[in-house]
Amino acid sequence: MLEGLDDVAWHTVDHAYGPALDTPGHLRALLSNDPEVVARAITDLDLTIYEEGGFVCPAATAVLPFLAEVMPALDPTSRAAVVDLVTRIAYYGDAEQVDAGWHEAWARSKDAFRD
């Protein structure tokens, strides 16, 4: 699981606070057996890849396929939190500042976030 995560040049992918160097660690933490670690990872992703107000950052695009991949491994509460996060990002898909790859990534991944 998370194959290809280390192939992403995270230093060139921006999130809300600059290069998304911390993002692979947050994604790996989603697979923890400790619910608190998983909850913290979701919060950290929420704080870094979600920009309230209509900006879909490049990190959101890069993270989306990995979130889709881990969905089946998450408990129901964590799945719901990830769906909420992704839904909020997708809501801004028609905003002025949307990463160029977002729409294609969303089209490929959106089925993973349906009930």
N, C-alpha and C positions, 0 to 999 in steps of 0.2 A: 504494500500500500504506500501511496505517496511517491511512486516511482516517477522519476524526473524532477522531483523537488529540488535536488541539488544541481540540476542542469540549468535552472533559471538564474540569470545574472541579476540577482536581487539588488546588487549595488547600483544597477541602472534603472530599477523599477521604483517609482516614488509612491509613497503613501502620504498621509496627512502631515508627517513630520520629517519628510525627506526620504532618503534611500530606505527601502524596505528590508534592511538587513536582519531585523528581528522577526520578520514574518515566517520564515521556515520553522523557527522554534515554536511559534504559536500554533502552526499547523500540526507539527509533531505532537504537541501537548494535547491536541484534541483526541489522540489515541491513548491517552493515559487511562489507567484503571482507577485513578483517583478523581472522583467527581468534582472536587474543588479545583484541581489542576485544569480540568476540562472547562469548567465555568470561567476560570481566570483567562484561559486562552481565548474563549469566545469574547469576553469583555475586552481583552487586548486587541483582538481583531476589529471589534466594533469601534474602538477608539482610534484605530489607525487607518483602516480601509474605508470606513464610512464617513463621508463628509456631508453633514446636514446642510441643506440649502442648495443642493443642485450641482454637485461636482462628483463625477465618477472618476476616481483616480486610477492610474495604471495598475496599482497594486490590487485593486478590486478585480480587474480583469485577470490578472495573473493568478489570483487566489481561487477564483470561481471553480475551475475544474477540480482542484484539490478538495474544496469543500464538498462538491458533488460526489467525489469519490469516497469521502469519509462518512457521508450521511448514514449509510446502512450500519456503520459500526457505533453510532452514537445512541445513547439512551433517549427515550422520548422527550425528556425535558431539554436536553442539549440539542436534539434535532429541531425542536420548536424554536429555540433561540437562534440557531443558524438560519432557519427559514425566515425568521423575522429580520435578521440582519440582511440577508440577501434580498428580501422583498423591499426593504427600505432603499437599498442601493438601486435595484431595478426600477423603482418608482421614478428615480431621477435619470433614467435612460434617455429622456428627450431634453435634458437640460442643455444649456449652452456649452458647458465644459464636460464633455464625456470622452473618456479614453477611446481612441480610434478602434480598438479591438473589442470593446465592450459588447456591442450588439451581436457580433458573431459568437463570442464566448457565451453570451446569455442564450442564444438560440440553440447552441449545442448542449447546454447544461440545465436548462430550466426544468426539464422533466424530472430531474433528480430531487427537486424541491417541492414537488407536488405530493399530496397525501396519497 
